[in-house]
Amino acid sequence: MNISAAPRGGRRAIVVASAGLALTACAVGPDFKPPEAPQVTDADRAYTPAPMPSQTASAPSPGGAPQRFLTGEDISALWWEAFRSEPLDQLIRSALKRSPTLAAAQAALREARASYEATAGSTLFPSVSGQLSATRQRASLTSFGLLGTAEFDLYNATVNVSYTIDAFGATRRELEGLRAAIDYQRYQVEAAYLSLTANLVTTAIQEASIRAQLQATQDVLDAQSQTLSIVEKQQSLGAVAYTAVITQRTQVAQTRALLPALEKSLAQTRHLLAVYAGRLPSEAGLPEFSLESLQLPHDLPVSLPSSLVRQRPDIRASEAQLQQANAQVGVATANLYPQITLSGSVGQQSVQTNDLFSNRNFTWSLGAALLQPIFQGGALRARKRAAIAAFEAAQAQYQQTVLNAFLDVADTLRALDIDADALRVQAQSESLARESLDLVTRQYALGAASYLQLLDSQRTYQQAKIGLVQAQAARYADTAALFQALGGGWWNRPPLPETTGHP
């Protein structure tokens, strides 16, 4: 139907119904203001009560180089490349394409966007619908001053338009909340990305640590087995009592008993690494990691507190929830005020199809409705109070999220500083224990040391060796934890491609 050909009254109906789009007013309720970052005046005490050193201690062992803290330095989006492991880099890139967790987060983001578009489409623009109908009717002729009834067909072709004016901003506040929901899901995607990459790195480090502990335990077992051979020969010559043989065999058995638990942990760690990578535990091709295949990053960026609150995905997601709660206060406030709805229709009506669209059968209508809540039993004001309380809860949750973020950074910085000292002490302890074991072993072979001295030296060296491996792994793991605590550099890369969660 040609609208321009409609009579003047019909055109007026369409224009008036559409004019609601131009009617705007202020939106009631509080405008959202992002929370301010924590104010820290002393840069040296940004995260910890005592100033952090400019660099950590060094240790005379592999992975014992000092690490420098670079305050205010930005973080690379590919932060894991600092460990200089090509297999690790390839594994992470593959996992980002295959991870079901990341795919689920991206799907939730698409859902939030579609929800916004659906609500915006149904509220920002007039609702226009077309209707065609044909009915068979039997009507009384009494209203026309005639007796009897008449049967006839009635055909209708109508276009209906309706629009609710957003006079007090309820629609705008609702859409503001939905945009905040999109932001929340976007930061959930970034949180999933950060968690996935950090889990892959720390699990690879855990695998490397277990492999090193297995090797260290096997080395100790080999040395103890050699000592057992010596003790057995000495016992056969009558140089030592048989109890020495039993004691050494017990020591060998105890050390060998440590291997199954380590092998179990290694297998479970490999399975976990495969799942993080989006693979079945039985799939082949998963790289193996050792401490020697990883390089400890020497330069560690430390973000300023004002930057941290913009970098952490969990803080940004909590801020989006706070904005969403703020918007709901506006919606609840706007619902206390009148709602104005404009409606109109144009169409054709005829008892015959052949002249349905002739000008003489043109019909139109125009209407306006004002809905003012008068008595709702206090429900609307109670909903507003509930929305305010929800905002206050979201505000407290945001503050707690910020505190937890600063806690993560503070714990990790102190851990790195202490890890370096622990590695230095463990390296010295392992070196002295190894030197002592070599000396006592030679003395025992010459009869200058007792078997109890030898046994004690073996135990001390075993503990020192395992402790050294664990101290080395702790530096790697806490370094990865620092990159994660600072947000992981997601803001320095382009948007993520869509992940399907399939190979």
C-alpha positions, 0 to 999 in steps of 0.5 A: 500500500502506498502511504503517500496516497493515503488521506490526510488523516491517515498520514497524520496518524503515521507521523504522530505515531512515529514522532515518539522517536524524537521525544526525549527526556532526562533519565531518572536514577543515578548516572554511573561513575567508575570507581576511582583507583586506590590512591598509593602515594609511596611507589616503593610500597605500592603493594607491600608494607615494606619496600620491594628490592629492585631485584631478587637475590642470586643463587649458584645453581641453574635458574638462580640468576637475579630477577629485576622488578621494573615498576611501571613497565607494560606487560606483553600480550604473549607473556609466556614467551618470556620462558623461551620455550617453543613447545610451550608457546605452540601448546598455548596457541593450540589450546586457545583454538581448542579450549571448550572453556574459552569457547563457552565464554565467547558463546556467553558473550554472543548471547549477551550481545544478542539479548541487547540487540533484541531488547534495543530493537523492541524498545528503541523503535516503533513496533510495526506489524502487518495483518491480513484477515478474512472473516465470515460474519452474520450480523443483526440489521436492527442497528440500521432500522431493519429487521433480520440478519445479514451474512457477509465476508469481511476482508482486512489489510492493516498496518499497526504501529505502537511506541512507548515513549521513554520519557523518564529513561526506563528503556535507556537504563535497561539498555545501559544495564544490558551493555554492562552485561556485555562488558561483563561477559567480555571480561569473562572471556579475558578472564578465561583466556588469562586463566587458561594460559596461566594454567598451561604454564604452571602445569608445564612447570609442575610437570618439569618439577616432578620430572626433576624430582623423579630424576633426583630420587633416581640418582639418590637411589642409584647411589644408595644401591651402589652403597648397598653393594659395598655393604654386602661385600663388607658383610661377606668379608665380616667387616660389618654386621648383617644389620648394616645390610638390612638397614641399607636395604631398608633405605633403598626400599624406602627411596624406591617407594617414593618413585610410584607416588612421583610417577602417579603425580607426573601422569596426572599432571600430564593428563591435566595438561592435555585437558587444559590444551583441549585434548583427551588425555590419551591423545599423542603429541603432547610435548614434555617439559623439563626445568632445563627446557624453560628459561627463568624471565629476568625482567619482571614488569610491575604495574602501577596500582592505578593501572592494575584496576584497569588490567585485571579482568576480574576487576573490570567484570566486577565494575561491569556488574556494578554498572549493571546494578546502578542501571537497575536503580534507574529502571526501578525509579523510572517505573514510579513515573507515568508511561506514555504509549502511542498507537496507530493503524492504517488499513483497508476494509471491504466485503469484497476482495476486488476493491479491498485496496480502493481509496473509499475503503481506507481506514485509520486510527490514532490513540494515546495511553497514559499509565500512571501507577497509583496503588501497587501495595508499595511494590514499586518502591520496594523494588527500588529499595531492593535495587539500591541494596543490590547496587550497594552489594555490588559495590562491596563486592567490587571493593573486595575484588580490588583488595583480592587483586592487590593481595595476589600481587603482594603475595606474589612479589614477596614470594619471588623475593623469598623464593630467590633467598630460598633457592640460594640457601637450598643450593648451598645446602645441596652443595654441602650435603653432596660434598659431605656425602662424597667425603663420608662415602670415601671414609666409610670405604676406608673404614674411617666413618661409621655406617650410621654416618653414611646413612645420615649423609645419604638422607641429608643429601636426598632431602637437600636435592629434592628441596633444591628442585622444588625451590627452582620450580617455585621461582618459575611458578611464582613468576607465572603467577605474577604475570597472571596477578597483573592481568596478563597483558590482554589489552595489548593484543587484538580481539580473540578469534572465535573459538569452537572448542574443537580440534 
